[in-house]
C-alpha cells in the first residue's frame, strides 16, 4: 500500500522517506518556493541532488536507506508518495 505525505523542508536535513527493510519506489514533487536538495542524513546544498521548484522525480530507495532533503533558505513543501517493492 503506498503512503503519501507533504513534508515541510527547511535549512536542516529533513527526513522525507524513512529506512525500511524493503526497497521502495518514491515519487517526489517539489510543490514550490525554491529548490530542495536530496541525499542522506548529511545532505547539504553543496552535495545534494537539486530538485528545482515544481520539479517531479521518481527514484528507487534501497532497503535501510533513508532519504533526506534540505533548502538553501526558508522552507519548501515536498509531496512524497512511496511504495514498497
Secondary structure, 3 states (H helix, E strand, C coil): CCEEEEEEECCCCEEEECCCCCCEEEEEEECCCCCEEEECCCCCCCCCEEECCCCEEEEEECCCCCEEEECCCCCEEEEEEEEEC
